Amino acid sequence: MAFQFERFAILGFALFETLLFGGIFYGWPAMVFVLRSSGYFSHLCPPTVDNSTATVATPTEEVEPAHCDQQDTMLSLVFTLGLFSLQVTVIFGGIIFDKFGTRVLRLVINTCVTVGFLCLSLSSADSPYFLFPAAVLMSAGGIQILVCNLQVGNLFGRRKGTIVTLLSGTFDSSTVVMFVIKVLYDQGINVKIPLFILTGATLLMLLNTFFLMPADSIPWPLPPDYRPSKYKKLTTQEPADDGPHQEGLGDLDSTGKLKEEVETETAMTAEENGVVATVESNEAKSRQSVIENNKNLNFPTVQTCLKSWMYVAMAFWMSVLNLRNSFFLARYDPWIRQMADDDADVVSQYTTVFSFIQCTGILFSPFNGMLYDRNKKKHNKNPVVDPYSDIKDAIFPITLVISLWLLFSVIVLIPVMPLHYFTFVFQVLIRAFFYGSFALIPSIIWPMQFMGTTYGLCATIGGIVMIVQYPLFIMVQEVFDDNQVPVDIGFCILVALTYVFPLSMYLFIRGKEKEQGKPHAI
C-alpha cells in the first residue's frame, strides 16, 4: 500500500512539474504577442510621425507601444537563446544525474526554474533585458525536469512505456501556461500576477525532491520491497524476482525503448557471430537480449557509434527539422501579422487558436509509439530473431516524419489565412512525432549503455545549429524585406535532403545482411 501511494504521488508531482514548468517556451507565439503588445524593446524603435509602424502620441493621447523590426529582432534573440539553452544543457544535466544522482540535479533544476520565473516576473517594458536570463534559466531547467522525471516510468513495471509517453506528451502540452497568460492579458489582467504565482509554485517541487523522490536514481528492474523514499543504493543489485510490483518487467515498453537485459536461460543457436538466433522461448526479453548483443557487436565503443555515417545522418536530420520548427515559431508573429495586414484583432484571434492547439500535443504522443510498436507482437511470435527488426520498424516512422515536415514547409508558403488553422494542427502533430522519434532512435540503433552520449551529443549539435535561426530572422528582415518565402523554399530543400537518414539505416541493414550472407526477413 505504501509503495502504491508513493509511486502515484511521485507521478502526480512529475506531471504537475512537467506541465507547469517543462516545455513552456514552445508556447512562445502566445507570449511574444503579450510582450510585443506591452511594449518590450519598443524603445529601440526610431520615432517617426507619418506612415510608420512606430507611433508618437501627443501629450493628451494615450501612448501606444511602438512596433518595429528592431523590436522583433530582440524578441527573436530571446527565443533563440531560450531554445539553445533547452537543448545544449541536456548533456550537462545527464552528467550531473549520473555523477550525483536525482536530488542534486533536482536542486539545480529548482534553482534555475525559480530564478528564471522570478526574472520573467520582474521584467517590464522599462526593463526588458530580464527576459534573457529568464529564457536561459527557464528553458535549461524545463528540459531537465523532463529528463529527470522520465525515470518515474520505472515504478510502473510493464506500463513503463505508457508513463514515459504520458510525461513526454505533458512536456509538449506545457505550452498551456503561455496560452493562459495570453488569455488573461486579453481580459485586461496584469500578467505579473500569474507570473508571480508560478514563481511561488516552483517551490512546491521541493516536496517531491526531499520527501518522495530517492536521492539517487530509481533502479531498473526494481529490487524487492522497493520504496522510493527509503531506498539506498547498494554496491551490487540483483535483478528482482517477479513480485507484486514487478509485473511484466521483462516485456518491451510501448514506446519501443529497449529495457535492460535480464538474465534468462534461453536455448539459442547463433549463426554468423550471433546475428541470427533461433530462440526456444518467445519471450520479448530473450529477443531483446539478442538484439542488444548484436548492437554491441556492431558498435563496441561509443567512438564507433559517433564515427558511423548513420550517426552523422541522424545529427543532420535532427538539426534540420529542429531548425525548421524553431524558425516557424520565431517568425510566427511577423508571419501572421503580414498575412493579417497588421490587424491586431485578427492576429490575436489566430494566436489564441494556435496557442490552444499547441496544448494538445499530449493527445498525439501515444500514436508515435504505436508506429514503432506495430510489429512487436509478430516479432515476438517468430522463432527466428531478426536482430535488425527494430531498425527496420523505425525506417517508416522516420520517413513519415520527414514527409510531413516537407508537406508542412510547402503549406506555410500559401498565403491563405483560413488554411493555416490546419497548419497549426499539423505543426503540433509532426512536432510530437519528431521529438518522440528523436527520443527513441538512439536506443534503437546503438547500445543502451551509450544512450546518454548518443542522445545528448546529438541534442547539443541540434541546439548549436538552431542558433542559425537568428541570422535567418535578420536576413528575412533586411535582405528579403520581411518576405520569408525564399527561406521557406530553402527549408523545403533542406528537409528533402534529410531523407538521407532513413536511407542510411536501410543501407546499413542491407550491408550487414550481405556481409553475413543471410537475409533477416521480418
C-alpha positions as CSV (number, residue, x, y, z in Angstrom):
1,M,0.0,0.0,0.0
2,A,2.8,2.4,0.9
3,F,4.5,1.7,-2.4
4,Q,1.3,2.3,-4.4
5,F,0.8,5.6,-2.6
6,E,4.4,6.8,-3.2
7,R,4.6,5.9,-6.9
8,F,1.3,7.6,-7.7
9,A,2.3,10.6,-5.6
10,I,5.6,10.9,-7.4
11,L,3.8,10.5,-10.8
12,G,1.3,13.2,-9.8
13,F,4.1,15.6,-8.9
14,A,6.0,14.7,-12.0
15,L,3.0,15.5,-14.2
16,F,2.4,18.8,-12.3
17,E,6.1,19.9,-12.7
18,T,6.3,19.0,-16.3
19,L,3.1,20.6,-17.2
20,L,3.7,23.9,-15.5
21,F,7.5,24.3,-15.9
22,G,8.7,21.9,-18.6
23,G,8.3,23.0,-22.2
24,I,6.5,26.3,-21.8
25,F,9.0,28.1,-24.0
26,Y,7.4,26.3,-27.0
27,G,4.4,28.5,-26.3
28,W,6.4,31.4,-27.5
29,P,3.9,32.7,-30.1
30,A,1.4,33.4,-27.3
31,M,4.0,35.1,-25.1
32,V,5.6,37.2,-27.8
33,F,2.2,38.6,-28.6
34,V,1.9,39.8,-25.0
35,L,5.5,41.1,-24.8
36,R,5.1,42.9,-28.1
37,S,1.8,44.5,-27.2
38,S,3.2,45.5,-23.8
39,G,6.0,47.5,-25.5
40,Y,9.0,45.3,-24.7
41,F,12.0,46.6,-26.6
42,S,9.9,49.3,-28.1
43,H,12.5,51.9,-27.0
44,L,14.6,50.5,-29.9
45,C,12.0,51.8,-32.5
46,P,13.0,55.0,-34.1
47,P,10.4,57.8,-33.5
48,T,8.6,58.7,-36.7
49,V,5.4,60.6,-37.3
50,D,3.9,59.5,-40.7
51,N,3.3,56.2,-42.3
52,S,5.3,54.3,-39.7
53,T,4.7,51.2,-37.6
54,A,6.1,53.3,-34.7
55,T,3.8,55.9,-33.4
56,V,4.3,59.0,-31.3
57,A,1.4,60.3,-29.2
58,T,0.6,63.9,-28.3
59,P,0.7,64.7,-24.6
60,T,-3.1,64.4,-24.3
61,E,-3.2,61.0,-26.0
62,E,-2.7,57.6,-24.5
63,V,0.8,56.3,-25.6
64,E,0.6,53.2,-27.8
65,P,3.6,50.9,-27.7
66,A,5.8,51.3,-30.8
67,H,6.3,48.3,-33.1
68,C,9.3,47.9,-35.4
69,D,11.8,45.4,-36.9
70,Q,14.3,46.1,-34.1
71,Q,11.8,45.0,-31.5
72,D,11.0,41.8,-33.4
73,T,14.8,41.1,-33.7
74,M,15.4,41.4,-30.0
75,L,12.4,39.2,-29.2
76,S,13.6,36.6,-31.7
77,L,17.0,36.7,-29.9
78,V,15.3,36.0,-26.6
79,F,13.6,33.0,-28.1
80,T,16.8,31.7,-29.8
81,L,18.7,31.8,-26.6
82,G,15.9,30.0,-24.8
83,L,15.7,27.1,-27.2
84,F,19.5,26.9,-27.4
85,S,19.7,26.6,-23.6
86,L,16.9,24.0,-23.7
87,Q,18.8,21.7,-26.0
88,V,22.5,22.1,-25.2
89,T,22.1,21.7,-21.5
90,V,20.7,18.1,-21.9
91,I,24.1,16.5,-21.9
92,F,25.3,18.5,-18.8
93,G,22.2,17.5,-16.9
94,G,22.9,13.9,-17.7
95,I,26.4,14.2,-16.3
96,I,25.1,15.7,-13.1
97,F,22.5,13.0,-12.9
98,D,25.0,10.1,-13.5
99,K,27.6,11.5,-11.1
100,F,25.5,13.0,-8.2
101,G,22.0,11.5,-8.6
102,T,18.4,12.7,-8.6
103,R,18.4,15.0,-5.6
104,V,21.4,17.2,-6.6
105,L,20.0,17.5,-10.2
106,R,16.6,18.4,-8.9
107,L,18.0,21.1,-6.6
108,V,19.8,22.6,-9.7
109,I,16.6,22.4,-11.6
110,N,14.6,24.1,-8.8
111,T,17.1,26.9,-8.6
112,C,17.1,27.5,-12.4
113,V,13.3,27.4,-12.7
114,T,12.6,29.6,-9.7
115,V,15.1,32.3,-10.6
116,G,14.0,32.1,-14.2
117,F,10.4,32.8,-13.4
118,L,11.4,35.5,-11.0
119,C,13.3,37.3,-13.7
120,L,10.3,36.9,-16.1
121,S,8.0,38.3,-13.4
122,L,10.3,41.3,-12.8
123,S,10.7,42.1,-16.5
124,S,8.7,45.0,-18.0
125,A,8.7,47.4,-20.9
126,D,11.1,49.5,-18.9
127,S,13.4,46.6,-18.0
128,P,13.0,44.1,-20.9
129,Y,16.5,42.7,-20.6
130,F,15.4,40.5,-17.7
131,L,13.9,38.3,-20.5
132,F,17.4,37.0,-21.4
133,P,18.3,35.3,-18.0
134,A,14.6,34.3,-17.7
135,A,14.7,32.5,-21.1
136,V,18.0,30.7,-20.4
137,L,17.2,29.5,-16.9
138,M,13.5,28.5,-17.6
139,S,14.5,26.6,-20.7
140,A,17.5,24.9,-19.1
141,G,15.5,23.9,-16.0
142,G,12.5,22.9,-18.0
143,I,14.1,20.3,-20.2
144,Q,15.9,18.8,-17.1
145,I,12.6,18.4,-15.4
146,L,11.5,16.1,-18.2
147,V,14.8,14.2,-18.3
148,C,14.8,13.7,-14.6
149,N,11.2,12.6,-14.4
150,L,11.4,10.0,-17.2
151,Q,12.8,7.5,-14.6
152,V,9.4,7.6,-12.9
153,G,8.3,5.1,-15.5
154,N,10.5,2.5,-13.8
155,L,8.0,2.4,-10.9
156,F,5.2,1.1,-13.2
157,G,6.6,-2.2,-14.5
158,R,5.2,-3.2,-17.9
159,R,3.4,0.2,-18.1
160,K,6.7,2.0,-18.1
161,G,6.3,3.0,-21.7
162,T,2.9,4.4,-21.1
163,I,4.1,6.6,-18.3
164,V,7.1,7.8,-20.4
165,T,4.8,8.7,-23.3
166,L,2.5,10.5,-20.9
167,L,5.3,12.6,-19.4
168,S,6.6,13.4,-22.9
169,G,3.2,14.5,-24.0
170,T,2.7,16.6,-20.9
171,F,6.0,18.4,-21.7
172,D,4.6,19.1,-25.2
173,S,1.4,20.4,-23.7
174,S,3.0,22.7,-21.2
175,T,2.5,25.5,-23.7
176,V,-0.8,25.8,-22.0
177,V,0.9,28.1,-19.5
178,M,1.7,30.7,-22.1
179,F,-1.8,30.3,-23.6
180,V,-3.5,31.0,-20.2
181,I,-1.3,34.1,-19.7
182,K,-2.3,35.4,-23.1
183,V,-6.0,34.8,-22.4
184,L,-5.6,36.7,-19.0
185,Y,-3.8,39.5,-20.8
186,D,-6.7,39.8,-23.3
187,Q,-9.1,40.1,-20.4
188,G,-7.1,43.0,-19.0
189,I,-5.4,41.2,-16.2
190,N,-1.8,42.2,-15.3
191,V,0.3,39.3,-16.4
192,K,2.7,39.8,-13.4
193,I,0.0,38.3,-11.2
194,P,0.1,34.8,-12.7
195,L,3.8,35.0,-13.2
196,F,4.5,35.7,-9.5
197,I,2.0,32.8,-8.6
198,L,4.0,30.5,-10.9
199,T,7.3,31.7,-9.3
200,G,5.9,30.7,-5.9
201,A,4.6,27.4,-7.2
202,T,8.1,26.3,-8.2
203,L,8.9,25.9,-4.5
204,L,6.4,23.0,-4.4
205,M,8.9,21.0,-6.4
206,L,11.0,20.8,-3.2
207,L,8.3,18.5,-1.7
208,N,9.0,15.9,-4.4
209,T,12.7,16.4,-4.1
210,F,13.1,15.8,-0.4
211,F,10.1,13.7,0.6
212,L,9.2,11.4,-2.4
213,M,12.0,11.0,-5.0
214,P,15.1,9.0,-4.0
215,A,18.4,10.8,-3.5
216,D,19.8,8.5,-6.2
217,S,18.1,7.2,-9.3
218,I,15.1,4.9,-9.5
219,P,16.6,1.5,-10.3
220,W,15.6,-0.8,-13.1
221,P,14.5,-3.5,-12.6
222,L,13.1,-2.6,-9.1
223,P,14.6,-4.5,-6.1
224,P,12.1,-6.5,-3.9
225,D,10.0,-4.4,-1.5
226,Y,11.3,-1.2,-3.1
227,R,10.1,2.1,-1.8
228,P,11.5,5.3,-3.4
229,S,11.6,7.3,-0.1
230,K,13.6,4.7,1.7
231,Y,15.8,3.2,-1.0
232,K,19.5,3.2,-0.6
233,K,21.7,2.2,-3.5
234,L,23.7,-1.0,-2.9
235,T,27.1,-1.8,-4.3
236,T,25.6,-4.5,-6.4
237,Q,22.0,-5.2,-7.1
238,E,20.4,-8.4,-8.1
239,P,17.6,-8.3,-10.6
240,A,14.3,-8.5,-8.7
241,D,12.0,-11.5,-8.9
242,D,8.5,-11.0,-10.2
243,G,6.5,-9.8,-7.3
244,P,3.5,-7.6,-6.6
245,H,5.3,-4.6,-8.0
246,Q,7.5,-6.3,-10.7
247,E,4.8,-7.5,-13.1
248,G,6.0,-7.5,-16.7
249,L,9.5,-6.2,-16.2
250,G,10.7,-8.4,-19.0
251,D,8.3,-7.0,-21.6
252,L,9.0,-4.4,-24.2
253,D,7.7,-1.0,-23.3
254,S,5.0,0.6,-25.5
255,T,7.3,3.2,-27.0
256,G,9.8,0.7,-28.3
257,K,12.6,1.6,-26.0
258,L,14.9,-1.2,-25.1
259,K,15.0,-2.3,-21.5
260,E,18.0,-3.5,-19.5
261,E,18.9,-7.1,-20.1
262,V,17.6,-9.5,-17.6
263,E,19.4,-12.8,-17.1
264,T,17.4,-15.5,-18.6
265,E,18.0,-19.1,-19.6
266,T,17.4,-19.4,-23.3
267,A,18.4,-22.0,-25.8
268,M,19.9,-20.3,-28.8
269,T,21.8,-21.4,-31.9
270,A,23.8,-18.5,-33.3
271,E,25.0,-18.1,-36.8
272,E,27.4,-15.5,-38.2
273,N,28.7,-14.2,-34.9
274,G,25.3,-14.4,-33.3
275,V,23.5,-12.2,-35.7
276,V,20.7,-14.7,-36.4
277,A,19.4,-16.7,-33.5
278,T,16.7,-19.3,-33.0
279,V,15.2,-19.0,-29.6
280,E,13.2,-21.6,-27.9
281,S,11.3,-19.1,-25.8
282,N,9.2,-16.4,-27.5
283,E,9.6,-14.0,-24.5
284,A,10.4,-10.5,-25.5
285,K,13.3,-10.3,-23.1
286,S,15.1,-13.1,-25.0
287,R,14.6,-11.3,-28.3
288,Q,15.8,-8.1,-26.8
289,S,18.9,-9.8,-25.5
290,V,19.8,-11.0,-29.0
291,I,19.2,-7.5,-30.5
292,E,21.3,-5.8,-27.8
293,N,24.1,-8.3,-28.2
294,N,24.1,-7.6,-31.9
295,K,24.3,-3.9,-31.4
296,N,27.3,-4.4,-29.1
297,L,29.0,-6.4,-31.8
298,N,28.4,-3.7,-34.4
299,F,29.2,-0.8,-32.1
300,P,31.5,-2.0,-29.3
301,T,32.6,1.5,-28.2
302,V,30.9,4.9,-28.1
303,Q,33.5,6.1,-30.6
304,T,32.3,3.6,-33.1
305,C,28.8,5.0,-32.7
306,L,29.8,8.6,-33.1
307,K,32.0,7.9,-36.1
308,S,29.4,6.0,-38.0
309,W,27.9,7.8,-41.0
310,M,24.5,6.7,-39.8
311,Y,25.1,8.9,-36.7
312,V,26.1,11.8,-38.9
313,A,22.9,11.4,-40.9
314,M,20.9,11.4,-37.7
315,A,22.5,14.6,-36.5
316,F,21.8,16.2,-39.8
317,W,18.2,15.0,-39.7
318,M,17.7,16.3,-36.2
319,S,19.4,19.6,-36.8
320,V,17.5,20.5,-39.9
321,L,14.0,19.5,-38.6
322,N,14.7,21.2,-35.3
323,L,15.8,24.4,-37.1
324,R,12.6,24.2,-39.3
325,N,10.4,24.0,-36.2
326,S,12.2,26.8,-34.2
327,F,12.3,29.1,-37.3
328,F,8.5,28.8,-37.7
329,L,7.9,29.6,-34.0
330,A,10.3,32.5,-34.1
331,R,8.8,34.0,-37.2
332,Y,5.2,33.2,-36.3
333,D,4.2,36.7,-35.1
334,P,5.7,38.6,-38.1
335,W,4.4,35.9,-40.5
336,I,0.8,36.1,-39.2
337,R,0.8,39.9,-38.9
338,Q,1.9,40.2,-42.5
339,M,-1.0,38.0,-43.7
340,A,-3.4,39.8,-41.5
341,D,-2.2,43.3,-42.7
342,D,-1.3,44.1,-39.1
343,D,-4.9,43.8,-37.9
344,A,-4.4,43.4,-34.2
345,D,-7.8,41.6,-33.6
346,V,-7.2,39.1,-36.4
347,V,-3.6,38.4,-35.1
348,S,-4.8,37.9,-31.6
349,Q,-7.6,35.5,-32.8
350,Y,-5.2,33.3,-34.7
351,T,-2.6,33.4,-32.0
352,T,-5.1,32.3,-29.4
353,V,-6.2,29.4,-31.6
354,F,-2.6,28.4,-32.3
355,S,-1.7,28.6,-28.6
356,F,-4.7,26.4,-27.7
357,I,-3.9,23.8,-30.3
358,Q,-0.3,23.6,-29.1
359,C,-1.6,22.5,-25.7
360,T,-3.0,19.3,-27.3
361,G,0.4,17.7,-28.0
362,I,-0.3,15.1,-25.3
363,L,-3.1,13.7,-27.5
364,F,-0.7,12.9,-30.4
365,S,2.2,11.4,-28.5
366,P,0.9,7.9,-28.0
367,F,0.4,7.4,-31.7
368,N,4.1,7.9,-32.3
369,G,4.8,4.9,-30.0
370,M,2.2,2.8,-31.8
371,L,4.1,3.3,-35.1
372,Y,7.2,1.9,-33.6
373,D,5.4,-1.0,-31.9
374,R,3.2,-2.0,-34.8
375,N,5.2,-5.2,-35.5
376,K,6.2,-6.2,-31.9
377,K,3.7,-9.0,-31.4
378,K,4.6,-10.6,-34.8
379,H,8.3,-10.4,-34.0
380,N,7.8,-12.0,-30.6
381,K,5.9,-14.9,-32.1
382,N,8.6,-15.6,-34.7
383,P,11.1,-18.2,-33.5
384,V,13.8,-16.6,-35.7
385,V,15.0,-13.4,-34.2
386,D,15.9,-10.7,-36.7
387,P,18.5,-8.5,-34.8
388,Y,17.7,-5.6,-37.1
389,S,13.9,-5.7,-36.8
390,D,13.7,-2.7,-34.6
391,I,15.7,-0.6,-37.0
392,K,13.6,-1.8,-39.9
393,D,10.4,-0.9,-38.0
394,A,11.9,2.6,-37.4
395,I,12.5,3.4,-41.0
396,F,8.8,4.0,-41.8
397,P,8.1,6.4,-38.9
398,I,11.3,8.4,-39.7
399,T,10.4,8.6,-43.4
400,L,6.8,9.7,-42.4
401,V,8.1,12.5,-40.1
402,I,10.3,13.9,-42.9
403,S,7.4,13.7,-45.4
404,L,5.1,15.5,-43.0
405,W,7.7,18.3,-42.4
406,L,8.2,18.6,-46.1
407,L,4.4,19.0,-46.6
408,F,4.3,21.5,-43.8
409,S,7.1,23.6,-45.4
410,V,5.0,23.7,-48.6
411,I,1.8,24.7,-46.8
412,V,3.3,27.7,-45.0
413,L,4.1,29.2,-48.4
414,I,0.4,29.5,-49.2
415,P,-0.9,33.0,-48.1
416,V,-4.4,31.9,-47.3
417,M,-5.2,32.6,-43.6
418,P,-8.1,30.1,-43.0
419,L,-5.9,27.3,-44.4
420,H,-3.5,27.9,-41.5
421,Y,-5.9,26.6,-38.9
422,F,-5.0,23.2,-40.4
423,T,-1.3,24.3,-40.4
424,F,-1.5,24.8,-36.7
425,V,-2.8,21.3,-36.0
426,F,-0.3,19.9,-38.5
427,Q,2.6,21.6,-36.8
428,V,1.7,20.2,-33.3
429,L,1.2,16.7,-34.7
430,I,4.5,16.5,-36.5
431,R,6.3,18.2,-33.7
432,A,5.1,15.4,-31.3
433,F,6.1,12.7,-33.8
434,F,9.5,14.3,-34.5
435,Y,10.7,14.8,-30.9
436,G,9.2,11.5,-29.9
437,S,11.1,9.7,-32.6
438,F,14.3,11.5,-31.7
439,A,14.0,10.3,-28.1
440,L,13.6,6.7,-29.3
441,I,16.1,6.3,-32.2
442,P,19.4,6.4,-30.3
443,S,18.3,3.5,-28.1
444,I,17.1,1.5,-31.2
445,I,20.2,1.8,-33.3
446,W,23.0,2.0,-30.7
447,P,23.7,0.0,-27.5
448,M,21.8,1.2,-24.4
449,Q,24.9,2.0,-22.4
450,F,25.8,4.7,-24.9
451,M,22.2,6.2,-24.9
452,G,23.2,9.3,-22.8
453,T,26.1,10.2,-25.1
454,T,24.4,9.4,-28.5
455,Y,21.2,11.3,-27.5
456,G,22.9,14.1,-25.5
457,L,25.5,15.0,-28.1
458,C,23.0,15.0,-31.0
459,A,20.7,17.3,-29.0
460,T,23.6,19.6,-28.3
461,I,24.5,19.6,-32.0
462,G,20.9,20.4,-32.9
463,G,20.9,23.3,-30.3
464,I,24.1,24.8,-31.8
465,V,22.7,24.6,-35.3
466,M,19.4,26.1,-34.1
467,I,21.3,29.4,-33.5
468,V,21.2,29.8,-37.3
469,Q,17.6,30.7,-36.8
470,Y,18.5,34.2,-35.5
471,P,20.6,35.3,-38.5
472,L,17.9,33.8,-40.8
473,F,15.4,36.0,-39.0
474,I,17.5,39.1,-39.6
475,M,18.1,38.1,-43.2
476,V,14.4,37.9,-43.8
477,Q,14.0,41.4,-42.4
478,E,16.9,43.2,-44.0
479,V,17.7,41.2,-47.2
480,F,14.2,40.0,-48.3
481,D,12.3,42.9,-46.9
482,D,10.2,40.8,-44.4
483,N,9.4,38.3,-47.2
484,Q,10.3,34.8,-45.7
485,V,9.3,32.9,-48.9
486,P,12.9,32.4,-50.1
487,V,13.9,31.0,-46.7
488,D,10.8,28.7,-46.6
489,I,11.7,27.4,-50.0
490,G,15.3,26.7,-48.8
491,F,13.8,24.8,-45.9
492,C,11.8,22.6,-48.4
493,I,15.2,21.7,-50.0
494,L,16.9,21.0,-46.7
495,V,14.1,18.9,-45.3
496,A,14.1,16.8,-48.5
497,L,17.8,16.2,-48.0
498,T,17.1,14.6,-44.6
499,Y,15.8,11.5,-46.4
500,V,19.5,10.6,-46.2
501,F,18.9,9.4,-42.6
502,P,16.3,6.6,-43.3
503,L,18.3,5.8,-46.4
504,S,21.5,5.3,-44.3
505,M,19.5,3.0,-42.0
506,Y,18.4,0.9,-44.9
507,L,21.9,0.7,-46.4
508,F,23.4,-0.2,-43.1
509,I,21.0,-3.2,-42.7
510,R,21.5,-4.2,-46.3
511,G,25.2,-4.1,-45.9
512,K,25.2,-6.2,-42.7
513,E,22.9,-8.8,-44.2
514,K,25.0,-9.0,-47.3
515,E,28.1,-9.3,-45.1
516,Q,26.6,-12.1,-43.0
517,G,25.2,-14.0,-46.1
518,K,21.7,-14.5,-44.8
519,P,18.6,-12.4,-45.1
520,H,16.7,-11.3,-42.0
521,A,13.1,-11.2,-43.1
522,I,10.7,-9.8,-40.6
